Amino acid sequence: MLSFFYDMASTYSYPAAMRIERLAADKGVAVAWRPFILGPLFHEQQGMNDSPFNVVPVKGQYMWRDLERVCEDSGLPLRRPSQFPRGSLLAARVALVGLEDGWTPAFSRAVYQANFVDDLDIASPDVLAPLIAEVGAGPEHVLAAAQSDPIKALLKDHVRMAKERGLFGAPSFLTADGELFWGNDRLEQALDWAARHQSREHA
């Protein structure tokens, strides 16, 4: 099992979300999707109220060029959003609503497409509603559920879980034995680790 912590405003989480299920299936590793938001971690751990890529412009300039290369290598389209980072709170809550019915991965990928390809405001219910419909769920019901106390509490639990396990960015991958891997470029390594230790447990 590999827990995949991702924020739908996070740049490098985009290619990770688009690749993880295919790569995990090849390794025989199950993936637990853990949508969360990075804002509380950035604020509490690093004293920032913005993306590190905005706080340090030279780092941001490099990141966008690097992301272009990463996406090109993975065959993924990319358009730099006109607003970065976008609010991902509502999208994360909607993704949590889908966990029980299994449409969280497809919805999350659709949100990344909206944000990093179509340049749409993923904080808007009007943008999310058709994406919810695309995965076969009812937009009105889901958006109402996303504002419910249990879903709000679940998102807080995911943020708390991330803090307790030492996460500081996204995407992050946490193996069943507690190993933490950070970054899209560590996805393969995380899956290899999870697969090896999974096989040892079953030996």
Secondary structure, DSSP 8 states (H G I E B T S, - for coil): -EEEEE-TT-TTHHHHHHHHHHHHHHHT--EEEEE--SHHHHHHHH--SS-HHHHSHHHHHHHHHHHHHHHHHHT------SSSS---HHHHHHHHHTTTTT-HHHHHHHHHHHHHTS---TT-HHHHHHHHHHTT--HHHHHHHHTSHHHHHHHHHHHHHHHHTT--SSSEEEETT--EEESGGGHHHHHHHHHHHHHHHT-
